[in-house]
Amino acid sequence: MSVAVRAARRADAEAIRAIYNAEVEGFNTFDLTPRTLDDQVGWIDAHSGGHPAVVAEAPGGATGAEPTVVGFGSLSPFRERPGYATTVEVSVYAHEAHRNRGVGRALLGELVGLARGYGYHCIIARVVGSNAPSIALHERCGFEQVGVEREVGRKYGRWLDVVELQLML
Ligand SMILES: CC(C)(COP(=O)(O)OP(=O)(O)OC[C@H]1O[C@@H](n2cnc3c(N)ncnc32)[C@H](O)[C@@H]1OP(=O)(O)O)[C@@H](O)C(=O)NCCC(=O)NCCS
């Protein structure tokens, strides 16, 4: 599938929120409550500068419909303390109905390019240990596993490991 990746706008909030909230019900994010539209708009505003958010759009097709947002991703601060400012944390989500068609790779590729352009030194991805597709995506894009935080998360009665992957820029 051909997808175009562009900067996220406030108007994308509902589409991003729908993709994200589907994951809140599972184990791929540590959030326990769905995001409201206000939460999502605030998130987009907070990701409009040096820590950007992007969306992937699929073309509207022969009917001439508007392109559809099929995924999103972001760069966020890795840690709050200023000594970590040269590192960013990446996050990528593809709509469930559009997986395994290159959306995740397109988003991650764009975010790696942005991080390089902004002069960051490295990117960290923190992925739940059971999330094989995300670990595979990051490894296919050049990230290396650098550690496992064992049972640092707990959700729906299960302990969750976090696998840390890193890309030096
Ligand atoms: C992880 C996720 C973003 C991958 O997105 P995607 O659009 O399905 O991935 P792509 O089609 O771009 O695949 C990228 C690469 O990962 C590999 N990959 C993707 N899913 C895989 C799977 N289930 N098993 C093995 N490899 C997989 C592909 O083979 C591909 O490699 P290639 O391009 O060299 O062939 C998607 O599964 C997702 O949104 N999951 C739920 C949200 C989530 O977990 N986000 C990450 C939070 S840390």
PDBQT file of the ligand as one rigid body, heavy atoms in Angstrom, charges set to zero:
ROOT
HETATM    1  C1  LIG A 201       4.064  -2.599  15.391  1.00  0.00    +0.000 C 
HETATM    2  C2  LIG A 201       3.264  -2.044  14.233  1.00  0.00    +0.000 C 
HETATM    3  C3  LIG A 201       3.345  -0.514  14.275  1.00  0.00    +0.000 C 
HETATM    4  C4  LIG A 201       3.871  -2.523  12.914  1.00  0.00    +0.000 C 
HETATM    5  O1  LIG A 201       3.220  -1.825  11.870  1.00  0.00    +0.000 OA
HETATM    6  P1  LIG A 201       2.947  -2.486  10.431  1.00  0.00    +0.000 P 
HETATM    7  O2  LIG A 201       2.443  -1.422   9.550  1.00  0.00    +0.000 OA
HETATM    8  O3  LIG A 201       2.107  -3.700  10.591  1.00  0.00    +0.000 OA
HETATM    9  O4  LIG A 201       4.414  -2.934  10.019  1.00  0.00    +0.000 OA
HETATM   10  P2  LIG A 201       5.021  -2.988   8.552  1.00  0.00    +0.000 P 
HETATM   11  O5  LIG A 201       4.036  -3.616   7.609  1.00  0.00    +0.000 OA
HETATM   12  O6  LIG A 201       5.528  -1.639   8.165  1.00  0.00    +0.000 OA
HETATM   13  O7  LIG A 201       6.225  -3.974   8.764  1.00  0.00    +0.000 OA
HETATM   14  C5  LIG A 201       7.516  -3.496   9.086  1.00  0.00    +0.000 C 
HETATM   15  C6  LIG A 201       8.469  -4.662   9.252  1.00  0.00    +0.000 C 
HETATM   16  O8  LIG A 201       8.152  -5.358  10.460  1.00  0.00    +0.000 OA
HETATM   17  C7  LIG A 201       7.941  -6.734  10.202  1.00  0.00    +0.000 C 
HETATM   18  N1  LIG A 201       6.773  -7.175  10.927  1.00  0.00    +0.000 N 
HETATM   19  C8  LIG A 201       5.624  -6.504  11.107  1.00  0.00    +0.000 A 
HETATM   20  N2  LIG A 201       4.755  -7.281  11.805  1.00  0.00    +0.000 NA
HETATM   21  C9  LIG A 201       5.393  -8.448  12.037  1.00  0.00    +0.000 A 
HETATM   22  C10 LIG A 201       5.026  -9.642  12.723  1.00  0.00    +0.000 A 
HETATM   23  N3  LIG A 201       3.811  -9.787  13.245  1.00  0.00    +0.000 N 
HETATM   24  N4  LIG A 201       5.939 -10.643  12.803  1.00  0.00    +0.000 NA
HETATM   25  C11 LIG A 201       7.155 -10.485  12.241  1.00  0.00    +0.000 A 
HETATM   26  N5  LIG A 201       7.549  -9.385  11.558  1.00  0.00    +0.000 NA
HETATM   27  C12 LIG A 201       6.674  -8.392  11.477  1.00  0.00    +0.000 A 
HETATM   28  C13 LIG A 201       7.635  -6.826   8.720  1.00  0.00    +0.000 C 
HETATM   29  O9  LIG A 201       8.082  -8.047   8.182  1.00  0.00    +0.000 OA
HETATM   30  C14 LIG A 201       8.356  -5.640   8.120  1.00  0.00    +0.000 C 
HETATM   31  O10 LIG A 201       9.684  -5.946   7.750  1.00  0.00    +0.000 OA
HETATM   32  P3  LIG A 201      10.107  -5.772   6.207  1.00  0.00    +0.000 P 
HETATM   33  O11 LIG A 201       9.569  -4.447   5.743  1.00  0.00    +0.000 OA
HETATM   34  O12 LIG A 201      11.587  -5.813   6.263  1.00  0.00    +0.000 OA
HETATM   35  O13 LIG A 201       9.476  -6.929   5.520  1.00  0.00    +0.000 OA
HETATM   36  C15 LIG A 201       1.796  -2.533  14.273  1.00  0.00    +0.000 C 
HETATM   37  O14 LIG A 201       1.790  -3.929  14.437  1.00  0.00    +0.000 OA
HETATM   38  C16 LIG A 201       0.975  -1.905  15.378  1.00  0.00    +0.000 C 
HETATM   39  O15 LIG A 201       0.474  -0.798  15.221  1.00  0.00    +0.000 OA
HETATM   40  N6  LIG A 201       0.811  -2.605  16.510  1.00  0.00    +0.000 N 
HETATM   41  C17 LIG A 201      -0.037  -2.106  17.599  1.00  0.00    +0.000 C 
HETATM   42  C18 LIG A 201       0.524  -0.847  18.218  1.00  0.00    +0.000 C 
HETATM   43  C19 LIG A 201       1.908  -1.083  18.729  1.00  0.00    +0.000 C 
HETATM   44  O16 LIG A 201       2.199  -2.117  19.290  1.00  0.00    +0.000 OA
HETATM   45  N7  LIG A 201       2.772  -0.065  18.553  1.00  0.00    +0.000 N 
HETATM   46  C20 LIG A 201       4.104  -0.131  19.075  1.00  0.00    +0.000 C 
HETATM   47  C21 LIG A 201       4.108   0.282  20.506  1.00  0.00    +0.000 C 
HETATM   48  S1  LIG A 201       5.766   0.102  21.149  1.00  0.00    +0.000 SA
ENDROOT
TORSDOF 0
